[in-house]
Amino acid sequence: HETETQGLKKQVESLSKDLKSAKEAEQTNKNSMNTKIGDQDNLLKESKKKNDELEKKRIEAEQTNTNLKKAHETETQGLKKQVESLSKDLKSAKEAEQTNKNLMNTKIGDQDNLLKESKKKNDELEKKRIEAEQTNTNLKKAHET
């Protein structure tokens, strides 16, 4: 009977050691799992923080893009108005230049006509002067005789 008791005691001791080892292994696994869970929680928190920062940057980038588009549209409209204004000014300047050119040509034509008339009158007056001198000379000769 004692041998049987001794055998049972050994079995109990062996089972106790196995149980103790199993509990230690379980505790080690539990600690390891808790550490891993903690690490994963930290990674999740960091990931969420980075995600929030990226989302904030995305929203800022969209706002900047929207502002740039508005500024570009405003600048484009301003440039279009400036081009329209300059085109109108150029058209007006060309029309004024043509009007001035026409007036100048008319004045030049009028002055040419006046010059021709003046030359004609000058020639006539020169002819009359020569005739008057000739008449004068003839009269002097006739009077001397």
Phi, psi and chi 1 to 4 in degrees:
 res  aa     phi    psi   chi1   chi2   chi3   chi4
   1 HIS       -  -36.1 -162.6  -24.7      -      -
   2 GLU   -66.2  -36.8 -155.2  173.9  -70.4      -
   3 THR   -64.0  -39.7  -31.9      -      -      -
   4 GLU   -65.3  -40.5 -164.5  179.3  -40.2      -
   5 THR   -65.6  -42.9  -52.5      -      -      -
   6 GLN   -61.0  -44.3  -75.4  -86.9  -16.0      -
   7 GLY   -62.0  -40.9      -      -      -      -
   8 LEU   -68.5  -39.4  -73.0  174.5      -      -
   9 LYS   -60.6  -43.0  -80.4 -175.0 -179.1 -178.7
  10 LYS   -64.0  -39.8  -77.4 -174.5  179.6 -179.2
  11 GLN   -64.2  -43.0  -92.5 -173.6  -29.9      -
  12 VAL   -62.5  -43.9  167.0      -      -      -
  13 GLU   -62.3  -45.2  -95.3 -178.4   38.5      -
  14 SER   -63.5  -44.4  175.8      -      -      -
  15 LEU   -65.9  -37.5  -73.2  173.9      -      -
  16 SER   -62.7  -44.7  -71.3      -      -      -
  17 LYS   -62.8  -44.2  -77.7 -178.7 -175.8  178.0
  18 ASP   -61.7  -42.2  -71.3  -13.8      -      -
  19 LEU   -63.9  -44.2 -179.2   60.9      -      -
  20 LYS   -61.3  -45.7 -175.7  178.3  176.7 -174.6
  21 SER   -62.4  -41.1  -69.1      -      -      -
  22 ALA   -64.3  -42.4      -      -      -      -
  23 LYS   -65.1  -40.3  -77.6 -176.6  178.8 -178.8
  24 GLU   -65.2  -42.2  -74.0  174.1   -3.6      -
  25 ALA   -63.7  -40.7      -      -      -      -
  26 GLU   -63.4  -43.1  179.6 -176.1    6.6      -
  27 GLN   -64.0  -42.2 -172.9   59.8   43.4      -
  28 THR   -61.8  -45.1  -58.7      -      -      -
  29 ASN   -62.6  -40.5  -76.8  -19.8      -      -
  30 LYS   -64.1  -45.3 -171.8  175.7  179.5 -177.3
  31 ASN   -62.0  -43.2  -69.5  -17.7      -      -
  32 SER   -62.0  -43.8  176.0      -      -      -
  33 MET   -63.9  -43.5  -69.5  -66.1  -81.0      -
  34 ASN   -62.1  -40.0  -75.5  -22.1      -      -
  35 THR   -63.7  -45.4  -59.3      -      -      -
  36 LYS   -63.1  -41.3  -74.3 -178.8 -179.2  178.3
  37 ILE   -63.2  -43.0  -71.7  172.1      -      -
  38 GLY   -60.9  -44.3      -      -      -      -
  39 ASP   -62.2  -42.6  -70.4  -13.3      -      -
  40 GLN   -66.4  -38.5  -74.5 -179.4  -13.8      -
  41 ASP   -60.6  -43.7  -79.6  -14.7      -      -
  42 ASN   -63.2  -42.4  -71.8  -23.4      -      -
  43 LEU   -62.5  -40.9  -72.7  173.4      -      -
  44 LEU   -63.6  -42.7  -78.4  172.2      -      -
  45 LYS   -62.6  -45.4  -74.2  176.8 -172.9  174.9
  46 GLU   -63.2  -41.7  -75.2  179.4   30.5      -
  47 SER   -62.6  -43.4  178.5      -      -      -
  48 LYS   -64.3  -42.0 -176.9  173.6  176.2    9.1
  49 LYS   -61.3  -46.5 -176.6  178.8  176.1 -177.5
  50 LYS   -63.5  -40.7  -75.7 -178.4 -177.6  179.0
  51 ASN   -61.9  -43.6 -166.9   26.8      -      -
  52 ASP   -62.5  -42.5  -70.5  -14.5      -      -
  53 GLU   -63.3  -43.1  -71.4  173.0    4.4      -
  54 LEU   -64.0  -40.5  -72.1  172.5      -      -
  55 GLU   -63.2  -41.6  180.0   62.6   16.5      -
  56 LYS   -62.5  -44.1 -176.5  178.8  176.4 -176.3
  57 LYS   -64.9  -37.4  -74.3 -178.9 -178.9  180.0
  58 ARG   -63.1  -43.8 -174.9 -166.4   62.4   78.3
  59 ILE   -64.3  -42.6  -69.3  169.5      -      -
  60 GLU   -62.5  -41.4  -71.9  172.7   -3.0      -
  61 ALA   -64.0  -41.1      -      -      -      -
  62 GLU   -62.2  -42.6  -81.0 -177.1    4.5      -
  63 GLN   -64.6  -42.9 -173.4   60.8   44.7      -
  64 THR   -62.1  -43.4  -60.9      -      -      -
  65 ASN   -60.7  -44.7 -169.6   29.1      -      -
  66 THR   -61.5  -44.7  -60.2      -      -      -
  67 ASN   -63.8  -40.5  -68.9  -17.2      -      -
  68 LEU   -64.9  -40.5  -72.9  173.1      -      -
  69 LYS   -62.0  -44.8  -78.8 -178.5 -178.3  177.6
  70 LYS   -62.1  -44.4  -73.9  179.2 -175.5  176.5
  71 ALA   -62.4  -41.5      -      -      -      -
  72 HIS   -63.5  -44.4  177.2   70.0      -      -
  73 GLU   -62.9  -42.2  -72.8  173.4   13.1      -
  74 THR   -63.1  -45.2  -58.7      -      -      -
  75 GLU   -64.0  -41.5 -175.8  179.4    6.7      -
  76 THR   -61.8  -45.2  -59.9      -      -      -
  77 GLN   -62.0  -42.4  -71.2  -58.3  -42.1      -
  78 GLY   -61.2  -43.0      -      -      -      -
  79 LEU   -66.9  -39.2  -69.9  172.2      -      -
  80 LYS   -61.7  -43.6  -76.5 -179.2 -179.4  178.4
  81 LYS   -63.5  -40.1  -73.1  178.8 -178.0  177.7
  82 GLN   -63.2  -42.2 -161.2  173.3    8.2      -
  83 VAL   -63.0  -44.3  166.3      -      -      -
  84 GLU   -59.7  -46.3  -75.8  177.9   24.2      -
  85 SER   -62.3  -45.3  175.6      -      -      -
  86 LEU   -65.3  -36.7  -70.3  171.5      -      -
  87 SER   -63.8  -43.5  -66.6      -      -      -
  88 LYS   -63.1  -44.1  -73.5  178.6 -175.3  176.6
  89 ASP   -61.4  -41.8  -69.5  -11.9      -      -
  90 LEU   -64.0  -43.6  179.6   61.1      -      -
  91 LYS   -61.5  -44.8 -177.0  179.4  177.2 -174.0
  92 SER   -62.7  -42.1  -64.8      -      -      -
  93 ALA   -63.9  -41.4      -      -      -      -
  94 LYS   -64.5  -41.6  -76.7 -177.5  177.5 -178.9
  95 GLU   -64.1  -43.1  -71.5  171.5   -5.4      -
  96 ALA   -63.9  -40.6      -      -      -      -
  97 GLU   -61.7  -43.4  179.8 -175.7   16.8      -
  98 GLN   -64.7  -42.1 -171.8   60.3   44.4      -
  99 THR   -61.8  -45.7  -60.3      -      -      -
 100 ASN   -63.0  -39.7  -73.0  -21.8      -      -
 101 LYS   -62.1  -45.1 -165.8  175.3 -176.5  179.8
 102 ASN   -62.5  -44.1  -68.4  -17.2      -      -
 103 LEU   -62.7  -42.4  -74.8  172.6      -      -
 104 MET   -62.9  -44.3 -172.1   63.0   81.2      -
 105 ASN   -62.0  -40.1  -73.6  -22.1      -      -
 106 THR   -63.3  -46.0  -58.3      -      -      -
 107 LYS   -63.5  -41.8  -77.0 -176.7 -179.8 -179.6
 108 ILE   -62.4  -43.3  -71.3  171.7      -      -
 109 GLY   -61.4  -44.7      -      -      -      -
 110 ASP   -62.4  -42.7  -69.8  -12.8      -      -
 111 GLN   -67.4  -37.1  -73.6 -178.5  -10.9      -
 112 ASP   -60.7  -44.2  -81.2  -12.0      -      -
 113 ASN   -63.4  -43.7  -71.0  -22.5      -      -
 114 LEU   -62.7  -41.0  -78.0  174.0      -      -
 115 LEU   -62.3  -43.7 -173.8   60.5      -      -
 116 LYS   -62.7  -44.5  -74.1  176.1 -173.1  174.9
 117 GLU   -63.6  -43.5  -82.3 -177.7   42.9      -
 118 SER   -62.5  -42.7 -175.0      -      -      -
 119 LYS   -63.9  -41.8 -174.6  169.2  168.3   67.5
 120 LYS   -62.0  -45.4 -174.7  177.6  175.6 -176.1
 121 LYS   -65.5  -38.9  -78.7 -176.3 -177.5 -180.0
 122 ASN   -62.1  -45.3 -151.7   12.8      -      -
 123 ASP   -61.5  -41.9  -70.8  -13.2      -      -
 124 GLU   -64.0  -43.6  -72.5  173.6    6.1      -
 125 LEU   -65.4  -37.9  -74.1  173.3      -      -
 126 GLU   -63.9  -42.0 -177.3   62.9   21.7      -
 127 LYS   -63.2  -43.5 -171.8  176.4  178.2 -175.5
 128 LYS   -66.3  -36.8  -75.6 -178.2 -178.2  179.8
 129 ARG   -63.9  -44.3 -175.2 -169.0   63.8   77.8
 130 ILE   -63.0  -43.0  -68.6  171.8      -      -
 131 GLU   -62.4  -41.5  -73.7  174.3    2.2      -
 132 ALA   -66.2  -39.7      -      -      -      -
 133 GLU   -63.0  -42.6  -95.7 -176.6   19.6      -
 134 GLN   -62.6  -44.3 -170.0   64.9   40.6      -
 135 THR   -63.3  -42.5  -56.8      -      -      -
 136 ASN   -61.0  -46.3 -133.2    2.3      -      -
 137 THR   -62.9  -42.9  -56.7      -      -      -
 138 ASN   -62.8  -41.1  -70.0  -18.8      -      -
 139 LEU   -66.3  -39.0  -76.5  174.6      -      -
 140 LYS   -63.5  -45.1  -83.6 -174.3 -174.3  176.9
 141 LYS   -64.8  -38.9  -76.0 -176.0 -176.2  177.0
 142 ALA   -70.9  -33.5      -      -      -      -
 143 HIS   -74.8  -32.6 -169.3  -21.5      -      -
 144 GLU   -71.8  -27.9  -73.5  178.0    0.9      -
 145 THR   -88.1      -   23.5      -      -      -
